[in-house]
Amino acid sequence: MTQTFPVLPFFRRVAEEILTPVMASHGFTAVEQDDWSVKYRRDRTKVSFAYDAMDVPRPGLLIGVGLEDPDGATLSIGLWRALPDSAGLDYSSWKFETEPELRDVLSRISEDVIPHAASVWDSEEAIIGFLAEQQIDIDNHHLETRQRVQKLAARRAFDEGRYAEARDNYVLLGGEEELSAADRRRLYLARKHLRSRNEDD
């Protein structure tokens, strides 16, 4: 079953009206507009302004900057990742519910954000660097998630008496120095049970 989200009917019209002249002044042309976003392109660089439809009726504005690869896919970062803290931007204030609120948010974006954003999207090297940082964060998150799952699997195997499986999972986590005191104790007991079984065989 396809899930549908409420559409703010004024978003595209207002966003195009306010953003298209500003983006054109930076050499971008409008592409791929839809109900939730307006997108602009200059050479390989793409910038998108969208809202999270799941947060309707009061969504926040999302701004993405990315590069199109040779296959036509675009790798993007959230602009918040690239803008310096010194810009003093309050992303929580980018929320809107009505057309006047959206106009206010986009006007502030045009005046306060786009001047900083230009330093990012004018440099492919900068975008590539931020994309690499983002990928490292994603990889670290996946690693942490995998380690949590593996630790839970080791504990469950130990609790259920599957000591060889528990030992193997703990070893894959990187050795005893990476384990908590409680998990080191489980690993010790698992090995002890396995030695005892081997002696009994």
N, C-alpha and C positions, 0 to 999 in steps of 0.2 A: 504494500500500500504506500503510495506517495504522500509524504507529509507536505502540507502547504502552510505558509506563514502569511500573516497579514501584510498587505502592501500599503505603504504610505504614498498615496497617489500624487502628492506634490513633490516628492523627493527629486525625481529625475528632472522635472521642469525647472525647479528652483536651482538645483545643483548646476545644470547646464548654463542657466542664465548668469549665475554669479561666477562660476569657475572657468567656463570656456574662454572668456576674454583674458582672464589672468593667466591661464595656462598657455594661451596663444602668444602672449607677450614673452613667454619663455621658449617658444618654438614648438609647442606641442599641439597636435590636432586630436580631435575627439574620435574615439573608436569604441565599438562594442558596448554601447549603452544598454542598460536594462532597468527594470523597476528598482533594483536595490543598489545600483552603482553606476557611476559614470567613469569612463577610463580615457586616458590620454596617452599618446605615443609620440616619441621623437626618436627616430632611428630605432635602436634596440631597446631603448628605455621606455618603460610603461609606468604610469602613475594612476592609481585607482582611488576613488573616493566612494565609500559605501557605508551602509549601516547594517547592523546585525539584526536581521528580521526576527530572530528569536527573542529579541529584547523589546519588540513593539509592545506597548505603545510609546515607550520612552527609550529609544535606542541611543547608543553612542556612535559617533562618526569614526570610521576606520579609514586610515590612509595607508596605502601600500605603494612601495617603490620596487620595481623589479627589472630584470633584463630578460629579453626573449632569447631562447637558445636556438640553434640551427634547425631544430625540429618544430619550431613554432610554439613551444611551451614556454611559459613565463615563470621564472623563479623570483619570489618576492619576499620582502621583509616588511614588517610594520614600521612605519616612519618613526614611531616612538623610539625604536631601537637605535636609530641613526642620529637623532637630534641630541645635542649636548644638554646636560642639566642646566648649563648657564643660560639656556634659552628661557628658562623659567615658565615653561608651559604647563598648564593644568589640564591634563587630559580628561579628568572627571567632569570638566565644564563643557565638554563637547557633546552633551546630551540634548535631545530636542524631542518635542512631541507635536508641536504645531508648526505651521508654515512660517510664522514670524520668528519662532525660536530657531528654526533651521536657517533662516536668512541671517540671523544674528551670529550663529555658530560659523557659518561659511564666510561671513564678512570678517570675523576675527581670524579664521584660518588664513584668509587671503592676506590680511595685514600682518599677523604675528607669526604664522607658521611657514608660509611659502618662502619668505625671504631666507629662512634657515634651511628649508628643504632644498632650495636651489643648489646649495653647496654639496648636497648629497647626489642629486640626480644629474648634476653636471659632470660627475666623475664616475665612469664605469668601474675604475679601480676601487673607489670607495664602496660602491654597491657590492662588488665581488667580495670585498673584505667583510662587509656586514653579513652577506650571505654565508660566508665561511664560518663566522662566529655563530650565526644562527644554527648551522648544521652541527657544530660542536656541541651546542646546548641541547639540540635534539638527540644527538648520539649519547650524551651523558645521561639525559633523562631516560632513554631506552635502556642504557646499561644499569642505572639505578633500579629501574622497574624489574629488569631481568634478575638482578641480584636479590631483590625483595622476594620475588616469586621463588627463586631457587632456595633461599633461606627458609621460606615457609614449607617448601617441599621437603627439605632436609629435616626440619622439626617434625613434620607429619610422619615421615618415614621412621624417624627415631621413636616417636610415640607409638607407632604401630608395630615396632619390633623389626623393621626392615633395616637392619644396621648397616649392611653393605651399601645400600642406596643412600642412607643418611650420610655415611662417611664420604662417599663419592661426591655428593652434592656440596658438602662442606669443603672438600678439597678444591672443587671447581670455583669456589668463592674466593680463592686466592691465598689459602693457608691460614694457620691458626691466628696469626697476628692481625688478620682482618675481622676476626670474630669477637663477639661479646663474650664476657666471662661465662654466661649461661650456655652459649653455643659451644664454647671450647669444652665445657663440661660434658655436653651431649656427645661431642666428637670423641672425647676421651672414653666415655662409657661405651659408645658404639664400637670403638676399636677393641676395648676390653672384652665385650661380648663376642666379637668376631674371633679374637685370639682364643677365648675359652671354647668356642665351637670347634676351632681347628684342632685344639688339643684333645677334644673329646672324640674327634673322627678317627 
